[in-house]
Amino acid sequence: MADGYRVNTDELEAVVKRLRVIQQNMAQTADRSTYGTEVPAEAFGVNFSHATDLYQAHSRMQSWLSTTIAGLNSLISDFGDKAQTVNNAYKGQEAENSAAMTQYGQGAN
């Protein structure tokens, strides 16, 4: 008798769904960090000696956030796609095995 293992495809589906929700939330965060935190250079002061430095630091932080969120989104998308592919493969294999067993059972009669 062959030793085997069972994959919980329902849990794989749940993981994919949770990842898609995270992606949606991250899209909102990315939009907020890009468009919701825009500060004009004048807001840091006109006659303030460090105004330019503050503005540039703010711009660098905005860029870093956008890059980081895009990287996370890509990672989550890749993992979610792979989890979905694995889930589909297991479900397909289960269906094939079930059909083969049904066919085998009918042939034995």
C-alpha positions as CSV (number, residue, x, y, z in Angstrom):
1,M,0.0,0.0,0.0
2,A,1.3,3.4,-0.9
3,D,1.9,6.1,1.7
4,G,0.3,9.4,0.6
5,Y,-0.6,12.7,1.8
6,R,-3.6,14.9,1.5
7,V,-3.6,18.6,0.6
8,N,-6.2,20.8,2.1
9,T,-7.3,22.6,-1.1
10,D,-9.9,24.6,0.9
11,E,-7.1,26.2,2.9
12,L,-5.1,26.9,-0.2
13,E,-8.2,28.7,-1.6
14,A,-8.5,30.7,1.7
15,V,-4.8,31.7,1.5
16,V,-5.3,33.0,-2.1
17,K,-8.4,34.9,-1.1
18,R,-6.6,36.5,1.9
19,L,-3.7,37.5,-0.3
20,R,-6.0,39.1,-2.8
21,V,-7.6,41.2,0.0
22,I,-4.1,42.2,1.2
23,Q,-3.3,43.3,-2.4
24,Q,-6.5,45.4,-2.5
25,N,-5.6,47.1,0.8
26,M,-2.0,47.7,-0.4
27,A,-3.3,49.3,-3.6
28,Q,-5.2,51.8,-1.4
29,T,-2.1,52.4,0.7
30,A,0.0,52.9,-2.5
31,D,-2.4,55.5,-3.8
32,R,-2.5,57.3,-0.4
33,S,1.3,57.3,-0.1
34,T,1.7,58.6,-3.7
35,Y,-1.2,61.1,-4.0
36,G,-2.3,61.7,-0.4
37,T,1.0,62.8,1.0
38,E,2.0,65.3,-1.7
39,V,3.3,68.4,0.0
40,P,4.4,71.4,-2.1
41,A,7.9,72.7,-1.5
42,E,6.5,76.0,-0.2
43,A,4.8,74.2,2.7
44,F,8.2,73.6,4.3
45,G,8.9,77.3,4.4
46,V,10.3,80.0,2.1
47,N,12.8,81.7,4.2
48,F,13.8,78.5,6.1
49,S,17.3,77.3,5.4
50,H,16.4,73.6,5.7
51,A,13.2,73.8,3.7
52,T,14.8,72.3,0.6
53,D,16.4,69.5,2.6
54,L,13.0,68.6,4.2
55,Y,11.2,68.7,0.9
56,Q,13.9,66.4,-0.7
57,A,13.7,64.0,2.3
58,H,10.0,63.9,2.0
59,S,10.2,63.1,-1.7
60,R,12.8,60.4,-1.1
61,M,10.5,58.8,1.5
62,Q,7.6,58.9,-0.8
63,S,9.7,57.2,-3.5
64,W,10.9,54.6,-1.1
65,L,7.4,53.9,0.1
66,S,6.1,53.5,-3.5
67,T,9.0,51.2,-4.4
68,T,8.6,49.1,-1.3
69,I,4.8,48.7,-1.7
70,A,5.3,47.8,-5.4
71,G,7.8,45.1,-4.4
72,L,5.5,43.7,-1.8
73,N,2.6,43.7,-4.2
74,S,4.7,41.9,-6.8
75,L,5.8,39.3,-4.2
76,I,2.2,38.8,-3.0
77,S,0.9,38.5,-6.5
78,D,3.6,36.0,-7.4
79,F,2.9,33.9,-4.3
80,G,-0.9,34.1,-4.8
81,D,-0.6,33.1,-8.4
82,K,1.6,30.1,-7.5
83,A,-0.7,29.1,-4.7
84,Q,-3.7,29.3,-7.1
85,T,-1.8,27.2,-9.7
86,V,-1.0,24.5,-7.1
87,N,-4.6,24.5,-5.8
88,N,-5.9,24.0,-9.3
89,A,-3.4,21.2,-10.0
90,Y,-4.4,19.4,-6.8
91,K,-8.1,19.7,-7.6
92,G,-7.5,18.5,-11.1
93,Q,-5.5,15.5,-9.8
94,E,-8.2,14.7,-7.3
95,A,-10.9,14.8,-10.0
96,E,-8.8,12.5,-12.2
97,N,-8.2,10.1,-9.4
98,S,-11.9,10.0,-8.5
99,A,-12.9,9.4,-12.1
100,A,-10.3,6.6,-12.4
101,M,-11.5,5.0,-9.2
102,T,-15.2,5.2,-10.4
103,Q,-14.2,3.8,-13.7
104,Y,-12.2,1.0,-12.1
105,G,-15.1,0.2,-9.7
106,Q,-17.5,-0.1,-12.7
107,G,-15.1,-2.3,-14.6
108,A,-14.8,-4.7,-11.6
109,N,-18.6,-5.5,-11.7
